Amino acid sequence: MADVKVYNMSGAEVGTINLNDEIFGIDVNEHAMHLAVVQYLANQRQGTQSAKTRAEVSGGGRKPWRQKGTGRARQGSIRSPQWTGGGVVFAPKPRDYSFKLNKKLKRVALKSALTTKAVENKIIVVDELTLETVKTKEMAKVLTNINAGQALIVMDGSNKNVMLSARNIPEVKTAAVNTINFYDLLKYNTLVMTKEAVAKIEEVYALWQILNIMTLYLNL
């Protein structure tokens, strides 16, 4: 197990914590992470773009000029794609870009992202993260104390004061354990977690591991 230092909100070291190798020490699967990011970005697309084809543009019912004898190229409609104001050849239409990934693949991707942060020493664990009032200045001071610049802050549950205090800080995002995703883990340089958040992540993924083993046993 990897040992990570635990800091308080003042930036002082108050202990260490062991990270579970089943979650923070697996063999990184870059392909799984790539697919997870592609899926996340695809699912964010609205897919509302639209343009008209030549059949949908109004006008152009009459032939512009006769077929032969004018010396000009033959034309059938002023709404053909080559005409100004004409239709689009392969016009984009509203569509759904989202697609699904296997649950096991998504878990491998998330574990790979967490392992990457652990290997690169970009995980900062704090013993607790609480604020009595909503104060952006105080939250920025805490991040400076623990040397976290561009950071994703993961907490156990929702601490409203911390979330509201951090939302106006550039390049900082807060998330609960059950809302973290692969894209944010890779996007932000530093992963800041509370001890409770680490324990919750290990508990959830340990449960998934047990369920997978039970499933394999039942399928034998």
C-alpha positions as CSV (number, residue, x, y, z in Angstrom):
1,M,0.0,0.0,0.0
2,A,1.2,3.5,-0.8
3,D,1.5,5.9,2.1
4,V,0.3,9.5,1.6
5,K,0.8,12.3,4.0
6,V,-2.3,13.8,5.7
7,Y,-2.4,17.6,6.2
8,N,-4.7,19.9,8.2
9,M,-6.2,23.0,6.8
10,S,-3.2,25.1,7.9
11,G,-0.9,22.9,5.7
12,A,0.8,21.1,8.7
13,E,1.4,17.4,8.4
14,V,-0.7,15.5,10.9
15,G,-0.1,11.9,9.9
16,T,-0.2,9.4,7.0
17,I,-2.8,7.2,5.4
18,N,-2.5,4.0,3.5
19,L,-4.1,3.9,0.1
20,N,-5.6,0.6,-1.0
21,D,-3.6,-1.0,-3.9
22,E,-6.8,-2.5,-5.3
23,I,-7.9,1.1,-6.1
24,F,-4.8,3.3,-6.1
25,G,-2.2,0.8,-7.3
26,I,-3.6,-1.2,-10.3
27,D,-2.1,-1.6,-13.7
28,V,-3.1,1.6,-15.5
29,N,-5.4,0.9,-18.5
30,E,-4.9,3.9,-20.8
31,H,-7.4,2.6,-23.4
32,A,-10.1,2.3,-20.8
33,M,-9.5,5.9,-19.7
34,H,-9.6,7.1,-23.3
35,L,-12.9,5.4,-23.9
36,A,-14.3,6.8,-20.6
37,V,-13.3,10.4,-21.5
38,V,-14.7,10.1,-25.1
39,Q,-18.0,8.8,-23.6
40,Y,-18.2,11.6,-21.1
41,L,-17.6,14.3,-23.8
42,A,-20.0,12.7,-26.2
43,N,-22.7,12.5,-23.5
44,Q,-22.3,16.3,-22.9
45,R,-23.1,17.2,-26.5
46,Q,-26.5,18.7,-27.0
47,G,-26.8,17.4,-30.6
48,T,-29.2,20.2,-31.5
49,Q,-27.4,21.5,-34.6
50,S,-29.5,21.6,-37.7
51,A,-29.4,22.9,-41.3
52,K,-31.8,22.6,-44.3
53,T,-31.3,20.4,-47.2
54,R,-32.4,21.4,-50.7
55,A,-35.7,19.8,-50.1
56,E,-36.4,22.0,-47.1
57,V,-35.3,25.4,-48.4
58,S,-38.3,27.4,-49.7
59,G,-38.5,28.5,-53.3
60,G,-36.8,27.2,-56.3
61,G,-39.8,25.4,-57.8
62,R,-39.3,26.8,-61.3
63,K,-36.3,26.0,-63.5
64,P,-34.0,29.1,-63.7
65,W,-33.6,29.0,-67.5
66,R,-34.2,26.6,-70.3
67,Q,-32.1,23.5,-70.6
68,K,-30.3,24.3,-73.9
69,G,-29.4,27.3,-76.0
70,T,-28.3,29.8,-73.3
71,G,-24.6,29.0,-73.2
72,R,-24.8,28.5,-69.5
73,A,-24.6,25.4,-67.4
74,R,-27.9,23.5,-67.0
75,Q,-29.7,24.2,-63.8
76,G,-32.8,22.7,-62.3
77,S,-33.4,24.8,-59.2
78,I,-32.0,28.0,-57.6
79,R,-32.0,26.1,-54.3
80,S,-29.4,23.6,-55.4
81,P,-26.4,23.4,-53.0
82,Q,-24.1,25.4,-55.4
83,W,-26.5,28.4,-55.4
84,T,-26.3,31.1,-52.8
85,G,-29.2,30.5,-50.4
86,G,-29.4,26.9,-51.5
87,G,-29.6,23.8,-49.3
88,V,-26.7,22.1,-47.6
89,V,-25.6,18.9,-49.2
90,F,-25.3,16.7,-46.1
91,A,-27.1,18.9,-43.7
92,P,-26.5,18.2,-40.0
93,K,-29.6,17.2,-38.1
94,P,-30.5,16.8,-34.4
95,R,-29.1,13.5,-33.1
96,D,-28.0,11.8,-29.9
97,Y,-24.3,11.4,-29.5
98,S,-24.3,9.5,-26.2
99,F,-23.3,5.9,-25.9
100,K,-22.9,3.4,-23.1
101,L,-19.8,1.7,-21.7
102,N,-19.6,-1.6,-19.8
103,K,-19.7,-1.0,-16.0
104,K,-16.6,-3.0,-15.5
105,L,-14.7,-0.9,-18.0
106,K,-15.9,2.3,-16.4
107,R,-14.6,1.0,-13.0
108,V,-11.3,0.1,-14.5
109,A,-11.1,3.6,-16.0
110,L,-11.8,5.3,-12.7
111,K,-9.3,3.1,-10.8
112,S,-6.7,3.8,-13.5
113,A,-7.3,7.6,-13.1
114,L,-6.9,7.3,-9.3
115,T,-3.8,5.2,-9.7
116,T,-2.3,7.8,-12.1
117,K,-2.8,10.5,-9.5
118,A,-1.2,8.4,-6.8
119,V,1.8,7.4,-9.0
120,E,2.4,11.1,-9.9
121,N,2.1,12.2,-6.3
122,K,-0.8,14.5,-7.1
123,I,-3.1,13.3,-4.3
124,I,-3.4,15.5,-1.2
125,V,-5.3,14.2,1.8
126,V,-6.6,16.5,4.5
127,D,-7.9,15.4,7.8
128,E,-11.0,17.6,7.5
129,L,-12.3,20.3,5.3
130,T,-14.9,22.6,6.9
131,L,-15.8,26.3,6.9
132,E,-18.1,28.0,9.3
133,T,-19.2,30.6,6.7
134,V,-19.1,31.0,3.0
135,K,-15.9,32.8,2.4
136,T,-13.9,32.5,-0.9
137,K,-10.9,34.1,0.6
138,E,-10.7,31.5,3.4
139,M,-11.1,28.7,0.9
140,A,-8.3,30.1,-1.3
141,K,-6.1,30.4,1.8
142,V,-6.6,26.7,2.6
143,L,-5.7,25.7,-0.9
144,T,-2.6,27.8,-0.7
145,N,-1.6,26.2,2.6
146,I,-1.8,22.7,1.2
147,N,-0.1,23.8,-2.1
148,A,-3.1,22.9,-4.3
149,G,-3.5,25.1,-7.4
150,Q,-5.6,23.6,-10.1
151,A,-7.5,21.1,-8.0
152,L,-10.5,18.8,-7.8
153,I,-11.8,18.6,-4.2
154,V,-13.6,15.4,-3.3
155,M,-15.5,15.2,-0.1
156,D,-17.7,12.7,1.7
157,G,-21.2,14.1,1.3
158,S,-21.9,17.7,0.6
159,N,-20.3,20.5,2.6
160,K,-22.3,23.5,1.4
161,N,-20.0,26.1,2.8
162,V,-16.9,24.6,1.2
163,M,-18.7,24.1,-2.2
164,L,-20.0,27.7,-2.2
165,S,-16.7,29.1,-1.1
166,A,-14.7,27.3,-3.9
167,R,-17.0,27.8,-6.8
168,N,-15.6,31.3,-7.6
169,I,-12.0,30.1,-7.5
170,P,-10.6,29.6,-11.0
171,E,-9.5,26.1,-12.0
172,V,-11.0,24.6,-8.8
173,K,-14.0,22.2,-8.6
174,T,-15.7,20.4,-5.8
175,A,-17.4,17.0,-6.0
176,A,-18.9,14.4,-3.7
177,V,-17.6,10.9,-3.8
178,N,-20.6,9.6,-5.8
179,T,-20.3,12.4,-8.4
180,I,-16.6,12.1,-9.4
181,N,-15.9,11.2,-13.0
182,F,-12.9,10.3,-15.1
183,Y,-12.8,13.5,-17.1
184,D,-12.5,15.7,-14.0
185,L,-9.8,13.4,-12.5
186,L,-7.7,13.8,-15.6
187,K,-8.5,17.5,-16.2
188,Y,-7.4,18.8,-12.8
189,N,-3.8,18.7,-11.9
190,T,-4.2,17.9,-8.2
191,L,-6.7,15.6,-6.4
192,V,-7.6,16.9,-2.9
193,M,-9.6,14.4,-0.7
194,T,-10.6,14.3,2.9
195,K,-9.9,11.2,4.9
196,E,-13.6,10.4,5.0
197,A,-13.7,10.6,1.2
198,V,-10.8,8.2,0.8
199,A,-12.5,5.7,3.2
200,K,-15.7,6.0,1.3
201,I,-14.1,5.4,-2.1
202,E,-12.2,2.4,-0.8
203,E,-15.4,1.0,0.8
204,V,-17.4,1.4,-2.4
205,Y,-14.8,-0.2,-4.6
206,A,-14.1,-3.0,-2.2
207,L,-17.9,-3.8,-2.3
208,W,-17.7,-3.8,-6.1
209,Q,-14.7,-6.2,-5.9
210,I,-16.6,-8.6,-3.6
211,L,-19.7,-8.5,-5.9
212,N,-17.5,-9.3,-9.0
213,I,-15.9,-12.3,-7.1
214,M,-19.4,-13.5,-6.1
215,T,-20.6,-13.2,-9.7
216,L,-17.6,-15.2,-11.0
217,Y,-18.2,-17.9,-8.4
218,L,-21.9,-18.2,-9.2
219,N,-21.2,-18.4,-12.9
220,L,-18.8,-21.4,-12.4
